[in-house]
């Protein structure tokens, strides 16, 4: 199934492609041959490499190892083949990594609590500590809790008291 990703949030690069690849290189692939192949394909297609390329001295601190999606028809399942793309439904459509199976799916529900707190439950278990919520934000590709909050707050509050529910689509064996 096609899984589209944006490359910008709040008019700045989010580096999701690079963060997803960082997660692959840490968890799924022994070497970086496939990484180099897709990096070259990106250059052929767009005239340049993606913006952040890890080297031996500079690695991303927090890779993106899952994503959140609404799933009202229950399409996402463990084992579903994922085709990660950018520029979906455009002439610049690009699959930036090999197709891979979804490792795990978990239910997620988020609601605005107060101040700068988003209450998050995964499979009906509330993530009580700030550390747990921050880890979830990092694993979803955000650099900080503030970035996560700024992105999700308007989406969650748009539904009023109903909050937001969806699925966590895992790229690794991690579960909450």
Phi and psi in degrees as GROMACS dihedral restraints (atoms count N, CA, C in turn):
[ dihedral_restraints ]
;  ai    aj    ak    al  type     phi  dphi    fc
    3     4     5     6     1   -69.2    20    10
    4     5     6     7     1   131.7    20    10
    6     7     8     9     1  -123.4    20    10
    7     8     9    10     1    99.1    20    10
    9    10    11    12     1   -81.1    20    10
   10    11    12    13     1   146.2    20    10
   12    13    14    15     1  -128.9    20    10
   13    14    15    16     1   144.7    20    10
   15    16    17    18     1   -84.4    20    10
   16    17    18    19     1   163.1    20    10
   18    19    20    21     1  -112.1    20    10
   19    20    21    22     1    -4.0    20    10
   21    22    23    24     1  -135.6    20    10
   22    23    24    25     1   147.1    20    10
   24    25    26    27     1  -141.0    20    10
   25    26    27    28     1   131.9    20    10
   27    28    29    30     1    52.9    20    10
   28    29    30    31     1    42.7    20    10
   30    31    32    33     1    61.0    20    10
   31    32    33    34     1    27.3    20    10
   33    34    35    36     1  -139.9    20    10
   34    35    36    37     1   153.3    20    10
   36    37    38    39     1   -60.7    20    10
   37    38    39    40     1   137.6    20    10
   39    40    41    42     1   -98.6    20    10
   40    41    42    43     1   -12.9    20    10
   42    43    44    45     1    58.8    20    10
   43    44    45    46     1    30.0    20    10
   45    46    47    48     1   -62.7    20    10
   46    47    48    49     1   -39.8    20    10
   48    49    50    51     1   -57.6    20    10
   49    50    51    52     1   -49.5    20    10
   51    52    53    54     1   -66.2    20    10
   52    53    54    55     1   -38.4    20    10
   54    55    56    57     1   -69.5    20    10
   55    56    57    58     1   -35.0    20    10
   57    58    59    60     1   -67.4    20    10
   58    59    60    61     1   -43.6    20    10
   60    61    62    63     1   -62.8    20    10
   61    62    63    64     1   -38.1    20    10
   63    64    65    66     1   -59.4    20    10
   64    65    66    67     1   -41.9    20    10
   66    67    68    69     1   -63.8    20    10
   67    68    69    70     1   -39.9    20    10
   69    70    71    72     1   -62.6    20    10
   70    71    72    73     1   -46.6    20    10
   72    73    74    75     1   -65.1    20    10
   73    74    75    76     1   -30.3    20    10
   75    76    77    78     1   -81.8    20    10
   76    77    78    79     1   -29.7    20    10
   78    79    80    81     1  -120.7    20    10
   79    80    81    82     1   -26.2    20    10
   81    82    83    84     1  -116.8    20    10
   82    83    84    85     1   -32.6    20    10
   84    85    86    87     1  -113.5    20    10
   85    86    87    88     1   139.4    20    10
   87    88    89    90     1   -72.7    20    10
   88    89    90    91     1   -46.0    20    10
   90    91    92    93     1  -119.5    20    10
   91    92    93    94     1  -172.1    20    10
   93    94    95    96     1  -115.1    20    10
   94    95    96    97     1    22.5    20    10
   96    97    98    99     1   -59.9    20    10
   97    98    99   100     1   -46.1    20    10
   99   100   101   102     1   -64.2    20    10
  100   101   102   103     1   -39.4    20    10
  102   103   104   105     1   -56.9    20    10
  103   104   105   106     1   -49.2    20    10
  105   106   107   108     1   -62.0    20    10
  106   107   108   109     1   -39.2    20    10
  108   109   110   111     1   -60.1    20    10
  109   110   111   112     1   -47.7    20    10
  111   112   113   114     1   -71.4    20    10
  112   113   114   115     1   -32.5    20    10
  114   115   116   117     1   -62.0    20    10
  115   116   117   118     1   -43.5    20    10
  117   118   119   120     1   -67.3    20    10
  118   119   120   121     1   -39.8    20    10
  120   121   122   123     1   -60.7    20    10
  121   122   123   124     1   -39.1    20    10
  123   124   125   126     1   -63.0    20    10
  124   125   126   127     1   -43.7    20    10
  126   127   128   129     1   -63.9    20    10
  127   128   129   130     1   -42.4    20    10
  129   130   131   132     1   -61.3    20    10
  130   131   132   133     1   -39.5    20    10
  132   133   134   135     1   -77.9    20    10
  133   134   135   136     1   -41.5    20    10
  135   136   137   138     1  -114.9    20    10
  136   137   138   139     1    -2.4    20    10
  138   139   140   141     1    86.6    20    10
  139   140   141   142     1     0.7    20    10
  141   142   143   144     1  -159.6    20    10
  142   143   144   145     1   163.2    20    10
  144   145   146   147     1   -76.5    20    10
  145   146   147   148     1   165.4    20    10
  147   148   149   150     1   -65.6    20    10
  148   149   150   151     1   166.6    20    10
  150   151   152   153     1   -67.5    20    10
  151   152   153   154     1   -37.9    20    10
  153   154   155   156     1  -118.2    20    10
  154   155   156   157     1   121.9    20    10
  156   157   158   159     1  -121.0    20    10
  157   158   159   160     1   120.4    20    10
  159   160   161   162     1   -68.9    20    10
  160   161   162   163     1   146.5    20    10
  162   163   164   165     1  -129.9    20    10
  163   164   165   166     1  -173.0    20    10
  165   166   167   168     1   -61.8    20    10
  166   167   168   169     1   -29.9    20    10
  168   169   170   171     1   -96.8    20    10
  169   170   171   172     1   -22.8    20    10
  171   172   173   174     1  -125.9    20    10
  172   173   174   175     1   102.1    20    10
  174   175   176   177     1  -115.5    20    10
  175   176   177   178     1   149.9    20    10
  177   178   179   180     1   -67.1    20    10
  178   179   180   181     1   138.0    20    10
  180   181   182   183     1   -70.3    20    10
  181   182   183   184     1   -42.5    20    10
  183   184   185   186     1  -128.0    20    10
  184   185   186   187     1   101.0    20    10
  186   187   188   189     1   -72.3    20    10
  187   188   189   190     1   159.1    20    10
  189   190   191   192     1   -91.2    20    10
  190   191   192   193     1   112.0    20    10
  192   193   194   195     1  -116.2    20    10
  193   194   195   196     1     7.0    20    10
  195   196   197   198     1  -161.5    20    10
  196   197   198   199     1   172.7    20    10
  198   199   200   201     1  -145.0    20    10
  199   200   201   202     1   160.6    20    10
  201   202   203   204     1  -107.2    20    10
  202   203   204   205     1   139.6    20    10
  204   205   206   207     1  -145.8    20    10
  205   206   207   208     1   144.4    20    10
  207   208   209   210     1   -65.9    20    10
  208   209   210   211     1   149.1    20    10
  210   211   212   213     1  -152.8    20    10
  211   212   213   214     1    65.2    20    10
  213   214   215   216     1   -66.6    20    10
  214   215   216   217     1   -23.4    20    10
  216   217   218   219     1  -104.3    20    10
  217   218   219   220     1     9.3    20    10
  219   220   221   222     1    59.4    20    10
  220   221   222   223     1    42.9    20    10
  222   223   224   225     1   -76.8    20    10
  223   224   225   226     1   -32.8    20    10
  225   226   227   228     1   -82.8    20    10
  226   227   228   229     1   124.3    20    10
  228   229   230   231     1  -136.5    20    10
  229   230   231   232     1   156.2    20    10
  231   232   233   234     1   -57.6    20    10
  232   233   234   235     1   131.8    20    10
  234   235   236   237     1    94.9    20    10
  235   236   237   238     1   -15.0    20    10
  237   238   239   240     1   -57.6    20    10
  238   239   240   241     1   132.7    20    10
  240   241   242   243     1   -76.4    20    10
  241   242   243   244     1   130.4    20    10
  243   244   245   246     1  -106.0    20    10
  244   245   246   247     1   129.3    20    10
  246   247   248   249     1  -110.7    20    10
  247   248   249   250     1    96.0    20    10
  249   250   251   252     1   -76.6    20    10
  250   251   252   253     1   124.9    20    10
  252   253   254   255     1  -134.8    20    10
  253   254   255   256     1   158.6    20    10
  255   256   257   258     1  -119.3    20    10
  256   257   258   259     1   161.5    20    10
  258   259   260   261     1    56.7    20    10
  259   260   261   262     1    41.8    20    10
  261   262   263   264     1   -59.6    20    10
  262   263   264   265     1   145.2    20    10
  264   265   266   267     1    57.3    20    10
  265   266   267   268     1    37.1    20    10
  267   268   269   270     1  -141.4    20    10
  268   269   270   271     1   170.2    20    10
  270   271   272   273     1   -67.7    20    10
  271   272   273   274     1   -16.9    20    10
  273   274   275   276     1   -97.0    20    10
  274   275   276   277     1    17.2    20    10
  276   277   278   279     1   -48.5    20    10
  277   278   279   280     1   134.6    20    10
  279   280   281   282     1  -152.5    20    10
  280   281   282   283     1   123.5    20    10
  282   283   284   285     1   -86.3    20    10
  283   284   285   286     1   114.8    20    10
  285   286   287   288     1   -93.9    20    10
  286   287   288   289     1    -0.5    20    10
  288   289   290   291     1  -154.8    20    10
  289   290   291   292     1   163.3    20    10
  291   292   293   294     1   -64.5    20    10
  292   293   294   295     1   156.9    20    10
  294   295   296   297     1   -64.8    20    10
  295   296   297   298     1   138.5    20    10
  297   298   299   300     1  -145.8    20    10
  298   299   300   301     1   156.8    20    10
  300   301   302   303     1   -82.0    20    10
  301   302   303   304     1   144.1    20    10
  303   304   305   306     1   -64.4    20    10
  304   305   306   307     1   126.7    20    10
  306   307   308   309     1   -80.2    20    10
  307   308   309   310     1   -33.9    20    10
  309   310   311   312     1  -164.5    20    10
  310   311   312   313     1   153.5    20    10
  312   313   314   315     1  -129.3    20    10
  313   314   315   316     1   132.8    20    10
  315   316   317   318     1  -129.8    20    10
  316   317   318   319     1   147.2    20    10
  318   319   320   321     1   -75.9    20    10
  319   320   321   322     1   141.1    20    10
  321   322   323   324     1  -133.3    20    10
  322   323   324   325     1   141.3    20    10
  324   325   326   327     1  -134.4    20    10
  325   326   327   328     1   132.4    20    10
  327   328   329   330     1  -129.6    20    10
  328   329   330   331     1   137.8    20    10
  330   331   332   333     1  -140.6    20    10
  331   332   333   334     1   151.6    20    10
  333   334   335   336     1   -75.9    20    10
  334   335   336   337     1   128.1    20    10
  336   337   338   339     1   -97.6    20    10
  337   338   339   340     1   -68.9    20    10
  339   340   341   342     1  -173.4    20    10
  340   341   342   343     1   165.8    20    10
  342   343   344   345     1    49.6    20    10
  343   344   345   346     1  -118.0    20    10
  345   346   347   348     1  -112.0    20    10
  346   347   348   349     1    31.3    20    10
  348   349   350   351     1  -108.2    20    10
  349   350   351   352     1   126.2    20    10
  351   352   353   354     1  -106.5    20    10
  352   353   354   355     1   121.0    20    10
  354   355   356   357     1   -79.0    20    10
  355   356   357   358     1   129.7    20    10
  357   358   359   360     1  -124.9    20    10
  358   359   360   361     1   131.6    20    10
  360   361   362   363     1  -124.6    20    10
  361   362   363   364     1   139.4    20    10
  363   364   365   366     1  -121.0    20    10
  364   365   366   367     1   123.5    20    10
  366   367   368   369     1    49.2    20    10
  367   368   369   370     1    44.2    20    10
  369   370   371   372     1    68.0    20    10
  370   371   372   373     1    13.8    20    10
  372   373   374   375     1  -109.2    20    10
  373   374   375   376     1   120.2    20    10
  375   376   377   378     1   -72.6    20    10
  376   377   378   379     1   131.5    20    10
  378   379   380   381     1   -80.0    20    10
  379   380   381   382     1   101.1    20    10
  381   382   383   384     1   -76.9    20    10
  382   383   384   385     1   -44.8    20    10
  384   385   386   387     1   -86.6    20    10
  385   386   387   388     1   151.6    20    10
  387   388   389   390     1   -59.1    20    10
  388   389   390   391     1   -37.5    20    10
  390   391   392   393     1   -59.9    20    10
  391   392   393   394     1   -43.4    20    10
  393   394   395   396     1   -63.6    20    10
  394   395   396   397     1   -43.4    20    10
  396   397   398   399     1   -67.0    20    10
  397   398   399   400     1   -38.9    20    10
  399   400   401   402     1   -65.5    20    10
  400   401   402   403     1   -41.7    20    10
  402   403   404   405     1   -60.5    20    10
  403   404   405   406     1   -42.4    20    10
  405   406   407   408     1   -60.5    20    10
  406   407   408   409     1   -44.1    20    10
  408   409   410   411     1   -62.8    20    10
  409   410   411   412     1   -46.1    20    10
  411   412   413   414     1   -60.5    20    10
  412   413   414   415     1   -46.3    20    10
  414   415   416   417     1   -66.0    20    10
  415   416   417   418     1   -18.4    20    10
  417   418   419   420     1   -92.1    20    10
  418   419   420   421     1     4.9    20    10
  420   421   422   423     1    98.8    20    10
  421   422   423   424     1     3.3    20    10
  423   424   425   426     1   -87.1    20    10
  424   425   426   427     1   145.6    20    10
  426   427   428   429     1   -81.7    20    10
  427   428   429   430     1   -20.0    20    10
  429   430   431   432     1  -156.4    20    10
  430   431   432   433     1   166.6    20    10
  432   433   434   435     1   -64.0    20    10
  433   434   435   436     1   -38.8    20    10
  435   436   437   438     1   -59.6    20    10
  436   437   438   439     1   -42.4    20    10
  438   439   440   441     1   -62.9    20    10
  439   440   441   442     1   -44.4    20    10
  441   442   443   444     1   -59.8    20    10
  442   443   444   445     1   -49.7    20    10
  444   445   446   447     1   -59.9    20    10
  445   446   447   448     1   -47.8    20    10
  447   448   449   450     1   -61.3    20    10
  448   449   450   451     1   -33.1    20    10
  450   451   452   453     1   -75.0    20    10
  451   452   453   454     1   -49.1    20    10
  453   454   455   456     1   -82.9    20    10
  454   455   456   457     1   -29.2    20    10
  456   457   458   459     1   -51.8    20    10
  457   458   459   460     1   -50.6    20    10
  459   460   461   462     1   -65.8    20    10
  460   461   462   463     1   -31.8    20    10
  462   463   464   465     1   -69.2    20    10
  463   464   465   466     1   -44.8    20    10
  465   466   467   468     1   -66.7    20    10
  466   467   468   469     1   -46.3    20    10
  468   469   470   471     1   -75.0    20    10
  469   470   471   472     1   -16.7    20    10
  471   472   473   474     1   -63.5    20    10
  472   473   474   475     1   -23.8    20    10
  474   475   476   477     1   -93.9    20    10
  475   476   477   478     1    10.7    20    10
  477   478   479   480     1    63.6    20    10
  478   479   480   481     1  -134.4    20    10
  480   481   482   483     1   -76.6    20    10
  481   482   483   484     1    -7.3    20    10
  483   484   485   486     1   -76.0    20    10
  484   485   486   487     1   -19.8    20    10
  486   487   488   489     1    68.8    20    10
  487   488   489   490     1  -157.6    20    10
  489   490   491   492     1  -132.0    20    10
  490   491   492   493     1   135.0    20    10
  492   493   494   495     1  -129.1    20    10
  493   494   495   496     1   148.7    20    10
  495   496   497   498     1  -171.2    20    10
  496   497   498   499     1  -153.2    20    10
  498   499   500   501     1  -124.4    20    10
  499   500   501   502     1   147.1    20    10
  501   502   503   504     1   -95.0    20    10
  502   503   504   505     1   121.3    20    10
  504   505   506   507     1  -101.2    20    10
  505   506   507   508     1   110.1    20    10
  507   508   509   510     1   -89.6    20    10
  508   509   510   511     1   137.4    20    10
  510   511   512   513     1   -97.1    20    10
  511   512   513   514     1   -13.3    20    10
  513   514   515   516     1  -127.9    20    10
  514   515   516   517     1  -175.6    20    10
  516   517   518   519     1   -81.4    20    10
  517   518   519   520     1    -0.7    20    10
  519   520   521   522     1   -59.6    20    10
  520   521   522   523     1   138.9    20    10
  522   523   524   525     1  -136.7    20    10
  523   524   525   526     1   151.8    20    10
